[in-house]
């Protein structure tokens, strides 16, 4: 991504994910929560890696279902 002065801007993983999901899904609400801290010390998290685990909630297509009892959606 280029900044306003032609400089390169490095987005966080969460920002990149938000950009991609918002563009593709046109979601009315998109919550991205970085929960990497909950996985500190796990084998898959090496060298103090940041932004490795996220919770993402996308509400748009299933709003009626969510309003009538659906509790959670897991996007895999």
ROVEX-119307 format. One record per residue (C-alpha): chain; x, y, z; residue in one letter; residue number from 0. Coordinates in steps of 0.02 Angstrom, whole numbers, m for minus. Example, Ala and Ser with C-alpha at 12.3 -4.5 7.8 and 13.67 -1.06 7.14 Angstrom:
2
<marlum><c>A</c><xx>615</xx><yy>m225</yy><zz>390</zz><r>a</r><k>0</k></marlum>
<marlum><c>A</c><xx>684</xx><yy>m53</yy><zz>357</zz><r>s</r><k>1</k></marlum>
end
This chain:
76
<marlum><c>A</c><xx>0</xx><yy>0</yy><zz>0</zz><r>x</r><k>0</k></marlum>
<marlum><c>A</c><xx>65</xx><yy>173</yy><zz>m42</zz><r>x</r><k>1</k></marlum>
<marlum><c>A</c><xx>55</xx><yy>320</yy><zz>77</zz><r>x</r><k>2</k></marlum>
<marlum><c>A</c><xx>m4</xx><yy>494</yy><zz>27</zz><r>x</r><k>3</k></marlum>
<marlum><c>A</c><xx>175</xx><yy>547</yy><zz>m11</zz><r>x</r><k>4</k></marlum>
<marlum><c>A</c><xx>217</xx><yy>394</yy><zz>m115</zz><r>x</r><k>5</k></marlum>
<marlum><c>A</c><xx>298</xx><yy>306</yy><zz>32</zz><r>x</r><k>6</k></marlum>
<marlum><c>A</c><xx>264</xx><yy>124</yy><zz>67</zz><r>x</r><k>7</k></marlum>
<marlum><c>A</c><xx>145</xx><yy>91</yy><zz>213</zz><r>x</r><k>8</k></marlum>
<marlum><c>A</c><xx>156</xx><yy>m78</yy><zz>298</zz><r>x</r><k>9</k></marlum>
<marlum><c>A</c><xx>m13</xx><yy>m134</yy><zz>362</zz><r>x</r><k>10</k></marlum>
<marlum><c>A</c><xx>m33</xx><yy>m250</yy><zz>510</zz><r>x</r><k>11</k></marlum>
<marlum><c>A</c><xx>m101</xx><yy>m424</yy><zz>476</zz><r>x</r><k>12</k></marlum>
<marlum><c>A</c><xx>m266</xx><yy>m372</yy><zz>556</zz><r>x</r><k>13</k></marlum>
<marlum><c>A</c><xx>m278</xx><yy>m220</yy><zz>441</zz><r>x</r><k>14</k></marlum>
<marlum><c>A</c><xx>m240</xx><yy>m326</yy><zz>288</zz><r>x</r><k>15</k></marlum>
<marlum><c>A</c><xx>m371</xx><yy>m454</yy><zz>339</zz><r>x</r><k>16</k></marlum>
<marlum><c>A</c><xx>m500</xx><yy>m316</yy><zz>369</zz><r>x</r><k>17</k></marlum>
<marlum><c>A</c><xx>m463</xx><yy>m240</yy><zz>199</zz><r>x</r><k>18</k></marlum>
<marlum><c>A</c><xx>m482</xx><yy>m406</yy><zz>108</zz><r>x</r><k>19</k></marlum>
<marlum><c>A</c><xx>m638</xx><yy>m464</yy><zz>200</zz><r>x</r><k>20</k></marlum>
<marlum><c>A</c><xx>m726</xx><yy>m296</yy><zz>191</zz><r>x</r><k>21</k></marlum>
<marlum><c>A</c><xx>m692</xx><yy>m284</yy><zz>5</zz><r>x</r><k>22</k></marlum>
<marlum><c>A</c><xx>m749</xx><yy>m461</yy><zz>m35</zz><r>x</r><k>23</k></marlum>
<marlum><c>A</c><xx>m896</xx><yy>m476</yy><zz>84</zz><r>x</r><k>24</k></marlum>
<marlum><c>A</c><xx>m960</xx><yy>m297</yy><zz>94</zz><r>x</r><k>25</k></marlum>
<marlum><c>A</c><xx>m1002</xx><yy>m338</yy><zz>274</zz><r>x</r><k>26</k></marlum>
<marlum><c>A</c><xx>m1113</xx><yy>m223</yy><zz>376</zz><r>x</r><k>27</k></marlum>
<marlum><c>A</c><xx>m1007</xx><yy>m262</yy><zz>529</zz><r>x</r><k>28</k></marlum>
<marlum><c>A</c><xx>m835</xx><yy>m339</yy><zz>537</zz><r>x</r><k>29</k></marlum>
<marlum><c>A</c><xx>m748</xx><yy>m366</yy><zz>703</zz><r>x</r><k>30</k></marlum>
<marlum><c>A</c><xx>m571</xx><yy>m432</yy><zz>704</zz><r>x</r><k>31</k></marlum>
<marlum><c>A</c><xx>m495</xx><yy>m471</yy><zz>873</zz><r>x</r><k>32</k></marlum>
<marlum><c>A</c><xx>m311</xx><yy>m516</yy><zz>889</zz><r>x</r><k>33</k></marlum>
<marlum><c>A</c><xx>m305</xx><yy>m656</yy><zz>1018</zz><r>x</r><k>34</k></marlum>
<marlum><c>A</c><xx>m124</xx><yy>m704</yy><zz>985</zz><r>x</r><k>35</k></marlum>
<marlum><c>A</c><xx>m81</xx><yy>m670</yy><zz>1167</zz><r>x</r><k>36</k></marlum>
<marlum><c>A</c><xx>m188</xx><yy>m821</yy><zz>1215</zz><r>x</r><k>37</k></marlum>
<marlum><c>A</c><xx>m69</xx><yy>m933</yy><zz>1118</zz><r>x</r><k>38</k></marlum>
<marlum><c>A</c><xx>98</xx><yy>m868</yy><zz>1182</zz><r>x</r><k>39</k></marlum>
<marlum><c>A</c><xx>218</xx><yy>m1012</yy><zz>1209</zz><r>x</r><k>40</k></marlum>
<marlum><c>A</c><xx>128</xx><yy>m1131</yy><zz>1090</zz><r>x</r><k>41</k></marlum>
<marlum><c>A</c><xx>240</xx><yy>m1227</yy><zz>971</zz><r>x</r><k>42</k></marlum>
<marlum><c>A</c><xx>164</xx><yy>m1144</yy><zz>818</zz><r>x</r><k>43</k></marlum>
<marlum><c>A</c><xx>205</xx><yy>m970</yy><zz>886</zz><r>x</r><k>44</k></marlum>
<marlum><c>A</c><xx>391</xx><yy>m955</yy><zz>862</zz><r>x</r><k>45</k></marlum>
<marlum><c>A</c><xx>513</xx><yy>m813</yy><zz>894</zz><r>x</r><k>46</k></marlum>
<marlum><c>A</c><xx>383</xx><yy>m703</yy><zz>981</zz><r>x</r><k>47</k></marlum>
<marlum><c>A</c><xx>280</xx><yy>m693</yy><zz>821</zz><r>x</r><k>48</k></marlum>
<marlum><c>A</c><xx>140</xx><yy>m566</yy><zz>829</zz><r>x</r><k>49</k></marlum>
<marlum><c>A</c><xx>m31</xx><yy>m572</yy><zz>750</zz><r>x</r><k>50</k></marlum>
<marlum><c>A</c><xx>m48</xx><yy>m760</yy><zz>733</zz><r>x</r><k>51</k></marlum>
<marlum><c>A</c><xx>m224</xx><yy>m795</yy><zz>800</zz><r>x</r><k>52</k></marlum>
<marlum><c>A</c><xx>m383</xx><yy>m697</yy><zz>768</zz><r>x</r><k>53</k></marlum>
<marlum><c>A</c><xx>m568</xx><yy>m702</yy><zz>807</zz><r>x</r><k>54</k></marlum>
<marlum><c>A</c><xx>m670</xx><yy>m631</yy><zz>665</zz><r>x</r><k>55</k></marlum>
<marlum><c>A</c><xx>m855</xx><yy>m594</yy><zz>667</zz><r>x</r><k>56</k></marlum>
<marlum><c>A</c><xx>m943</xx><yy>m557</yy><zz>504</zz><r>x</r><k>57</k></marlum>
<marlum><c>A</c><xx>m1124</xx><yy>m505</yy><zz>513</zz><r>x</r><k>58</k></marlum>
<marlum><c>A</c><xx>m1219</xx><yy>m469</yy><zz>354</zz><r>x</r><k>59</k></marlum>
<marlum><c>A</c><xx>m1284</xx><yy>m619</yy><zz>259</zz><r>x</r><k>60</k></marlum>
<marlum><c>A</c><xx>m1343</xx><yy>m708</yy><zz>417</zz><r>x</r><k>61</k></marlum>
<marlum><c>A</c><xx>m1413</xx><yy>m561</yy><zz>515</zz><r>x</r><k>62</k></marlum>
<marlum><c>A</c><xx>m1588</xx><yy>m639</yy><zz>519</zz><r>x</r><k>63</k></marlum>
<marlum><c>A</c><xx>m1516</xx><yy>m803</yy><zz>584</zz><r>x</r><k>64</k></marlum>
<marlum><c>A</c><xx>m1413</xx><yy>m714</yy><zz>716</zz><r>x</r><k>65</k></marlum>
<marlum><c>A</c><xx>m1568</xx><yy>m618</yy><zz>772</zz><r>x</r><k>66</k></marlum>
<marlum><c>A</c><xx>m1669</xx><yy>m779</yy><zz>785</zz><r>x</r><k>67</k></marlum>
<marlum><c>A</c><xx>m1556</xx><yy>m889</yy><zz>890</zz><r>x</r><k>68</k></marlum>
<marlum><c>A</c><xx>m1395</xx><yy>m924</yy><zz>795</zz><r>x</r><k>69</k></marlum>
<marlum><c>A</c><xx>m1257</xx><yy>m901</yy><zz>925</zz><r>x</r><k>70</k></marlum>
<marlum><c>A</c><xx>m1093</xx><yy>m914</yy><zz>830</zz><r>x</r><k>71</k></marlum>
<marlum><c>A</c><xx>m1018</xx><yy>m928</yy><zz>657</zz><r>x</r><k>72</k></marlum>
<marlum><c>A</c><xx>m848</xx><yy>m1005</yy><zz>623</zz><r>x</r><k>73</k></marlum>
<marlum><c>A</c><xx>m772</xx><yy>m962</yy><zz>455</zz><r>x</r><k>74</k></marlum>
<marlum><c>A</c><xx>m648</xx><yy>m1094</yy><zz>401</zz><r>x</r><k>75</k></marlum>
end
